[in-house]
Amino acid sequence: MSNQPRASGYFRTSYAQDVALLQTRMQRVSLAVFIVVLLGFPLVASNFYLDLATQVLLASIGALSLMLLTGYAGLISLGHAGLLCAGAFTAGILFKEFDTPIWLTLPAAALVGALLGIIFGLPSLRLRGLYLAVSTLALHFIVVYLGGEYETKRGFSTGITVDAPVVFGFELYGGPTWYYVMLAFAALTLLLCINLLRTRIGRAWRAIHAHETVAEALGINVAAYKLLAFVISSAIAAVAGALFAYYRSFVSVEAFSMFLTIQYVAMVIIGGMGSLLGAILGALFVTIFPYVIEGALLALPNAQSYAGQLFAVNYAGFGLVMILFLVFEPLGLVGIWHRIQTYFLLWPFKHRPVAGARK
């Protein structure tokens, strides 16, 4: 249940109304308009913006999976790029070696991700904080090393080429097609996460995140739910990696650097911890940010002289934005969105704090 004021004079009178995903007519209309906009976007967008939107949708899947683990279960992970790499190489190897179709490679990638989640989630039962982060960091280096070894042994020194998949006789090729595919997977992932958090599993994760000792005293099997968080998050991330391989038609360890892990951590921090909307907003912000930096540099006089420093400026700008959000806006983009929402709900009246309360 949301604590945000949604509508004046709206009262829920049944359990069915209380657990409904969309509770008011305004929410249903807003969602319908949003879906129409998303479905019609390829009709008006250029190839560049279509590719950018597809990247945002793909990043949203990975960000949602990390949000379940870090934002809700409270478990730190620095191995997200390794999980994406595992999913991508699973799809690439199965296609290259056995010509496996996409409807088998995606479940296989999820299975590999779940297995890695079990292996690297086991230390979470004994480790916490920085020690847990370092143990998950090993996942990244191990998976990238194994992927690089496969490329070398099989002679794919420049990476694995993956042909466009065929589904029901239809070849998934071209910008608009992949946009709709990523939109469908992102929507399914969001729906899965929303419903998962409304179950006993989601409530257990929140309790563990709030206070592990109290959660255990309440009868929650902390070890099992921690491991389950790693398994589910890792499986979703691996599927995102497999989709990346098919979308780019190419798999290489160079695409899964440590910077990619930092980007996904930034998505959940900048978007807003403990919010699925925050994961999506963070994915949007982090994906678009490098293009904004590049556009700003190219707009400067004598732009060609800055071309060689674009990567360094991007790194510095990215770090600065993370620091600013951590210091000045710890609730992230979703916190800003909620304040805007509340302002228009209360307008033209201004909310004043109770006397003696902290302003």
Backbone torsions as a table, in degrees:
resi	resn	phi	psi	omega
1	MET	NA	140.2	-177.8
2	SER	-92.4	141.8	176.5
3	ASN	-90.7	-6.1	-179.6
4	GLN	-74.2	135.5	176.9
5	PRO	-66.2	124.5	-175.1
6	ARG	-104.9	-37.4	-177.2
7	ALA	-158.3	144.9	179.6
8	SER	-79.8	130.7	176.8
9	GLY	76.2	14.1	179.8
10	TYR	-95.9	122.2	-178.0
11	PHE	-124.7	135.2	177.3
12	ARG	-89.9	131.3	-174.6
13	THR	-117.3	2.8	178.8
14	SER	-148.4	161.2	178.8
15	TYR	-64.9	-36.6	179.0
16	ALA	-60.0	-40.4	177.1
17	GLN	-68.0	-35.4	-176.3
18	ASP	-68.8	-32.9	-177.1
19	VAL	-100.0	2.4	179.9
20	ALA	-66.4	140.2	178.7
21	LEU	-67.2	-40.3	178.5
22	LEU	-115.4	115.0	-168.9
23	GLN	-103.4	-19.5	-179.0
24	THR	-127.3	160.9	178.2
25	ARG	-62.5	-35.9	179.3
26	MET	-61.5	-41.4	178.7
27	GLN	-64.8	-41.1	-179.7
28	ARG	-66.3	-42.3	178.9
29	VAL	-66.0	-43.4	-179.8
30	SER	-61.3	-42.7	179.3
31	LEU	-65.2	-40.9	179.4
32	ALA	-62.3	-42.6	178.7
33	VAL	-65.1	-41.7	-179.6
34	PHE	-63.2	-41.2	178.4
35	ILE	-63.9	-41.9	178.7
36	VAL	-61.7	-41.6	178.7
37	VAL	-63.0	-44.6	-179.9
38	LEU	-64.3	-42.2	-179.1
39	LEU	-69.3	-31.7	-178.1
40	GLY	-89.8	-6.3	-176.8
41	PHE	-57.3	-45.0	-179.3
42	PRO	-62.0	-20.2	-178.1
43	LEU	-73.9	-22.0	-176.0
44	VAL	-118.8	-12.0	-174.4
45	ALA	-89.0	148.7	173.5
46	SER	-76.5	171.4	-179.4
47	ASN	-61.4	-36.9	179.8
48	PHE	-63.4	-49.9	-178.3
49	TYR	-69.8	-29.2	176.1
50	LEU	-67.2	-42.1	176.6
51	ASP	-65.1	-39.8	179.5
52	LEU	-64.0	-42.7	178.8
53	ALA	-65.0	-37.9	178.4
54	THR	-65.6	-39.2	175.8
55	GLN	-61.7	-39.8	179.0
56	VAL	-63.8	-43.0	-180.0
57	LEU	-64.2	-41.6	178.4
58	LEU	-65.7	-43.0	178.0
59	ALA	-64.5	-31.9	179.7
60	SER	-62.8	-38.1	179.2
61	ILE	-62.0	-47.9	178.5
62	GLY	-65.5	-38.0	-179.4
63	ALA	-68.2	-38.4	177.8
64	LEU	-63.0	-40.4	179.3
65	SER	-64.8	-40.8	178.6
66	LEU	-70.3	-32.9	178.8
67	MET	-64.5	-37.6	176.3
68	LEU	-59.0	-43.3	-175.3
69	LEU	-74.9	-49.4	-173.4
70	THR	-92.5	-46.7	-175.1
71	GLY	-73.0	-30.7	-176.7
72	TYR	-109.1	-46.4	179.5
73	ALA	-83.2	-16.3	177.1
74	GLY	75.0	24.6	-179.2
75	LEU	-105.6	124.2	-177.3
76	ILE	-80.9	135.7	177.8
77	SER	-139.2	131.4	174.7
78	LEU	-116.2	20.9	-179.3
79	GLY	-110.4	20.4	-174.4
80	HIS	-65.4	-39.5	178.1
81	ALA	-63.8	-33.9	177.1
82	GLY	-64.7	-38.2	178.0
83	LEU	-67.9	-41.4	175.1
84	LEU	-61.0	-42.0	178.6
85	CYS	-63.0	-41.6	179.7
86	ALA	-62.3	-43.8	179.0
87	GLY	-65.3	-41.2	-179.8
88	ALA	-65.6	-43.9	-179.3
89	PHE	-71.7	-31.1	175.2
90	THR	-61.4	-47.4	178.3
91	ALA	-64.3	-43.9	-177.9
92	GLY	-65.3	-43.6	-178.5
93	ILE	-68.0	-44.4	179.8
94	LEU	-62.8	-37.4	178.0
95	PHE	-70.0	-45.5	-174.2
96	LYS	-70.5	-39.7	-174.3
97	GLU	-88.1	-34.8	-172.5
98	PHE	-126.3	1.9	-179.0
99	ASP	54.4	42.7	-176.6
100	THR	-75.1	134.8	179.3
101	PRO	-71.7	164.2	-173.8
102	ILE	-65.3	-31.3	-177.8
103	TRP	-72.9	-5.9	171.7
104	LEU	-107.1	-33.1	-178.5
105	THR	-69.6	-35.6	179.9
106	LEU	-65.9	-47.8	174.2
107	PRO	-61.9	-35.0	178.3
108	ALA	-64.6	-41.3	177.4
109	ALA	-62.6	-41.8	177.9
110	ALA	-62.3	-39.4	179.8
111	LEU	-66.0	-42.9	177.1
112	VAL	-62.7	-43.2	178.3
113	GLY	-61.6	-42.2	178.8
114	ALA	-63.6	-39.7	178.6
115	LEU	-63.6	-44.0	176.7
116	LEU	-64.4	-34.7	177.2
117	GLY	-62.4	-37.7	177.6
118	ILE	-67.7	-46.6	-176.1
119	ILE	-62.8	-47.8	-175.8
120	PHE	-91.6	-5.7	174.0
121	GLY	-85.9	-22.3	179.3
122	LEU	-57.6	-40.6	177.1
123	PRO	-61.2	-23.2	-179.4
124	SER	-65.5	-18.3	178.6
125	LEU	-73.8	-18.4	-177.8
126	ARG	-119.8	-22.3	-174.4
127	LEU	-111.0	155.2	177.4
128	ARG	-143.0	161.2	172.7
129	GLY	60.2	-131.7	-175.7
130	LEU	-61.5	-36.7	-178.5
131	TYR	-65.3	-38.8	176.8
132	LEU	-66.9	-40.3	179.2
133	ALA	-61.1	-42.0	179.8
134	VAL	-66.8	-38.6	179.8
135	SER	-66.5	-37.2	177.5
136	THR	-73.5	-27.1	177.0
137	LEU	-62.1	-30.8	177.5
138	ALA	-61.4	-32.0	178.0
139	LEU	-57.0	-44.4	-179.0
140	HIS	-59.1	-50.5	-175.3
141	PHE	-69.1	-35.5	179.5
142	ILE	-66.8	-47.0	-178.2
143	VAL	-66.2	-43.2	179.1
144	VAL	-63.9	-39.0	178.0
145	TYR	-63.2	-45.6	179.6
146	LEU	-64.2	-38.8	177.2
147	GLY	-64.6	-41.1	177.7
148	GLY	-65.2	-38.0	177.6
149	GLU	-64.2	-40.2	178.3
150	TYR	-62.9	-44.7	179.1
151	GLU	-58.6	-42.6	-177.3
152	THR	-69.2	-47.5	-176.6
153	LYS	-64.6	-35.3	-177.5
154	ARG	-91.6	-0.8	177.3
155	GLY	81.0	15.3	177.6
156	PHE	-93.8	64.7	-173.2
157	SER	-64.9	-24.3	179.8
158	THR	-104.1	6.9	179.1
159	GLY	114.0	175.0	-178.4
160	ILE	-103.0	128.3	176.8
161	THR	-88.8	130.0	-178.9
162	VAL	-117.8	121.4	179.5
163	ASP	-72.4	158.8	177.9
164	ALA	-61.4	130.1	-178.3
165	PRO	-71.8	156.8	178.3
166	VAL	-116.8	124.9	-179.6
167	VAL	-123.7	118.3	-178.8
168	PHE	53.1	40.2	178.2
169	GLY	79.5	0.7	-178.6
170	PHE	-108.8	124.8	-178.8
171	GLU	-81.8	125.2	178.3
172	LEU	-80.9	92.5	-176.5
173	TYR	-143.1	140.0	177.0
174	GLY	103.7	155.2	-176.3
175	GLY	-59.1	-54.3	-178.4
176	PRO	-59.7	-39.0	-179.6
177	THR	-61.8	-48.3	-178.7
178	TRP	-70.0	-29.0	175.3
179	TYR	-60.1	-47.0	-179.3
180	TYR	-68.9	-34.7	177.3
181	VAL	-63.9	-48.2	179.8
182	MET	-65.6	-36.1	177.7
183	LEU	-62.4	-42.5	179.3
184	ALA	-64.7	-45.0	-179.6
185	PHE	-67.2	-39.3	178.6
186	ALA	-64.7	-41.3	178.8
187	ALA	-65.2	-42.2	178.5
188	LEU	-65.1	-39.6	178.4
189	THR	-64.6	-43.1	178.7
190	LEU	-63.0	-44.4	179.7
191	LEU	-63.7	-39.7	177.2
192	LEU	-62.1	-45.7	-178.6
193	CYS	-65.2	-42.2	-179.7
194	ILE	-60.2	-48.4	-177.6
195	ASN	-71.6	-32.6	178.2
196	LEU	-64.4	-39.8	-178.5
197	LEU	-73.0	-16.6	178.1
198	ARG	-88.5	-3.3	-179.2
199	THR	-95.3	-177.6	177.2
200	ARG	-60.5	-33.9	-179.8
201	ILE	-62.0	-49.3	-179.7
202	GLY	-62.1	-40.5	178.7
203	ARG	-66.3	-36.1	177.5
204	ALA	-65.8	-41.7	178.5
205	TRP	-60.8	-43.6	179.7
206	ARG	-62.8	-40.2	179.9
207	ALA	-65.3	-41.7	178.2
208	ILE	-63.5	-41.3	179.1
209	HIS	-64.1	-40.3	-177.7
210	ALA	-68.6	-49.6	-180.0
211	HIS	-164.1	109.0	-173.8
212	GLU	-64.1	-41.2	-177.8
213	THR	-65.6	-42.7	178.7
214	VAL	-65.3	-39.8	179.0
215	ALA	-60.5	-42.2	179.3
216	GLU	-66.9	-36.7	178.5
217	ALA	-66.3	-26.8	179.1
218	LEU	-81.8	-0.8	177.0
219	GLY	98.0	8.9	179.3
220	ILE	-80.7	130.9	176.9
221	ASN	-77.6	88.9	-172.4
222	VAL	-59.0	-45.3	-177.3
223	ALA	-60.9	-45.7	-177.9
224	ALA	-65.1	-42.9	-177.5
225	TYR	-72.4	-32.7	174.4
226	LYS	-63.4	-46.9	-180.0
227	LEU	-64.2	-38.5	178.1
228	LEU	-64.2	-36.6	177.6
229	ALA	-62.2	-43.0	177.7
230	PHE	-64.8	-41.4	-177.2
231	VAL	-65.1	-49.3	-177.5
232	ILE	-66.4	-45.7	179.9
233	SER	-61.7	-43.3	-178.3
234	SER	-67.0	-38.8	179.7
235	ALA	-64.0	-44.1	179.4
236	ILE	-65.0	-43.0	179.6
237	ALA	-63.0	-39.2	179.2
238	ALA	-65.9	-37.8	175.9
239	VAL	-63.5	-40.0	176.2
240	ALA	-60.6	-39.5	177.0
241	GLY	-64.2	-40.3	177.7
242	ALA	-64.1	-41.0	177.1
243	LEU	-63.5	-37.4	176.5
244	PHE	-59.8	-42.7	-179.5
245	ALA	-62.0	-43.5	-179.9
246	TYR	-70.4	-38.2	-178.5
247	TYR	-67.0	-42.6	-179.7
248	ARG	-84.9	-11.0	-178.3
249	SER	57.3	28.4	-173.8
250	PHE	-162.9	140.1	177.6
251	VAL	-131.3	128.4	176.8
252	SER	-152.3	146.8	179.8
253	VAL	-64.3	-21.7	-179.3
254	GLU	-62.7	-23.8	-177.5
255	ALA	-79.7	-8.9	-173.4
256	PHE	-121.6	60.9	-179.8
257	SER	-79.5	172.2	178.1
258	MET	-63.1	-28.0	-180.0
259	PHE	-63.0	-30.5	178.6
260	LEU	-64.6	-40.5	176.1
261	THR	-61.1	-44.3	178.8
262	ILE	-61.0	-37.9	178.5
263	GLN	-62.0	-42.7	-179.2
264	TYR	-70.2	-35.9	174.2
265	VAL	-63.2	-39.7	178.3
266	ALA	-64.0	-34.6	-179.9
267	MET	-59.5	-44.2	-177.7
268	VAL	-76.8	-27.9	178.6
269	ILE	-76.7	-50.4	-178.5
270	ILE	-68.6	-38.2	179.5
271	GLY	-68.1	-40.6	-179.6
272	GLY	128.7	115.3	-178.4
273	MET	-61.2	141.1	175.7
274	GLY	72.7	31.7	179.6
275	SER	-146.7	126.4	176.4
276	LEU	-68.1	-37.5	174.9
277	LEU	-61.7	-37.1	177.9
278	GLY	-62.8	-37.4	177.9
279	ALA	-62.8	-40.9	-179.2
280	ILE	-70.2	-43.9	178.1
281	LEU	-64.4	-38.1	177.3
282	GLY	-65.1	-40.7	177.3
283	ALA	-62.7	-40.7	177.9
284	LEU	-62.8	-47.1	-177.1
285	PHE	-65.0	-49.8	-174.9
286	VAL	-67.7	-33.6	179.6
287	THR	-70.7	-39.2	-176.5
288	ILE	-82.1	-27.6	-172.9
289	PHE	-52.8	-47.1	179.6
290	PRO	-59.9	-34.3	179.0
291	TYR	-70.7	-33.4	176.8
292	VAL	-66.9	-43.5	178.1
293	ILE	-61.1	-44.8	179.8
294	GLU	-62.6	-42.6	178.5
295	GLY	-63.9	-38.0	179.1
296	ALA	-66.4	-40.3	179.1
297	LEU	-67.4	-39.8	-179.4
298	LEU	-69.6	-21.3	178.6
299	ALA	-79.8	-13.8	179.8
300	LEU	-74.3	154.7	174.6
301	PRO	-61.8	144.2	-179.3
302	ASN	55.0	51.3	-173.2
303	ALA	-62.5	-28.8	-176.3
304	GLN	-62.4	-28.8	-178.2
305	SER	-71.5	-17.4	179.9
306	TYR	-95.7	-3.2	-174.0
307	ALA	-59.9	-38.4	-178.1
308	GLY	-72.3	-16.7	-178.3
309	GLN	-104.8	10.9	-177.3
310	LEU	-61.7	-43.1	-177.8
311	PHE	-63.5	-43.4	-179.5
312	ALA	-65.5	-41.4	178.9
313	VAL	-64.7	-38.2	178.4
314	ASN	-62.6	-44.6	177.3
315	TYR	-60.3	-49.2	-176.8
316	ALA	-63.7	-44.2	178.9
317	GLY	-63.1	-38.8	179.6
318	PHE	-63.8	-45.8	178.3
319	GLY	-64.0	-40.5	179.7
320	LEU	-63.0	-42.0	179.7
321	VAL	-63.4	-41.6	178.4
322	MET	-61.3	-43.5	179.7
323	ILE	-63.4	-43.4	-179.5
324	LEU	-62.2	-41.2	179.1
325	PHE	-67.5	-41.6	-179.4
326	LEU	-64.2	-36.0	-176.3
327	VAL	-84.4	-47.5	-171.0
328	PHE	-101.6	-22.0	-178.0
329	GLU	-141.3	70.1	-177.2
330	PRO	-63.8	-22.4	177.5
331	LEU	-79.5	-7.6	175.3
332	GLY	74.7	-165.6	-178.4
333	LEU	-63.6	-32.7	-179.8
334	VAL	-68.0	-30.6	175.0
335	GLY	-65.4	-41.5	176.4
336	ILE	-62.7	-43.6	-179.4
337	TRP	-62.2	-41.7	179.9
338	HIS	-66.0	-36.3	178.1
339	ARG	-67.7	-40.3	176.7
340	ILE	-63.3	-43.2	179.7
341	GLN	-61.3	-45.6	-179.4
342	THR	-66.6	-36.0	179.4
343	TYR	-60.1	-46.6	-178.5
344	PHE	-73.8	-27.0	175.6
345	LEU	-68.0	-38.3	-176.7
346	LEU	-90.4	-14.8	-177.6
347	TRP	-61.7	139.2	8.1
348	PRO	-91.1	10.7	180.0
349	PHE	-86.3	145.1	-178.9
350	LYS	-108.8	126.9	179.5
351	HIS	-75.4	128.6	177.6
352	ARG	-114.8	138.1	-179.7
353	PRO	-65.9	150.5	177.9
354	VAL	-64.5	145.8	-178.3
355	ALA	-56.2	129.1	180.0
356	GLY	92.7	-14.5	179.7
357	ALA	-79.5	158.0	179.9
358	ARG	-72.1	130.3	-179.3
359	LYS	-83.4	NA	NA
